[in-house]
Amino acid sequence: MMLTEEDIIKGCQKGDPVAQKKLYEKYASKMFGVCIRYFKSTEEAEDALQEGFIRLFKYIGQYRGDGSFEGWMRRIIVNTALNYHKSILKHQYHTNYQEVEELIEDERIAYDPMHVEFLLKVIQQMPEGYRVIFNLFEIEGYSHKEIADMLKISVNTSKSQLMKSKRYIQRQLEKINELKY
């Protein structure tokens, strides 16, 4: 018998290990894709994913069916990845406030789909602050205000880190282009 997503969710809400396994099998690879963007190593991303699913199963009873389940789950996974990131990396966000006065455009970056794998590697190599802000803003779609609230930083710090992350990516792309010619 093929279980629907609704059946799986209801089973998880009852603590059914079979339903939990089905849910994990259905979404683990997609949610791992979310986690890997926040960490340099696969192991850290896997740990965050596991913590995310533990948290998901703990709070699944709070899911009421409003909106997409995947969106609800993604928010838990992102928040867990951020918390895990903070717990393993005692990274402080350093901002040169003179740079913040520069005009910062609130634009999304468009990428050639053929370069997604390269981009993922570049993102993973970014300094921690750049990587987290870039992922939250460009990929997850959070606003600078939401990011500032999540990370307990100023909106200007978020904007500055995003600007620096874009410059970092641009420099990496320029290096690759130099090697081609």
Secondary structure, DSSP 8 states (H G I E B T S, - for coil): ----HHHHHHHHHTT-HHHHHHHHHHHHHHHHHHHHTT-SSHHHHHHHHHHHHHHHHHHGGG--S-S-HHHHHHHHHHHHHHHHHHHH--------HHHHTS----------GGGHHHHHHHHHHS-HHHHHHHIIIIIS---HHHHHHHHT--HHHHHHHHHHHHHHHHHHHHHHHHHH-
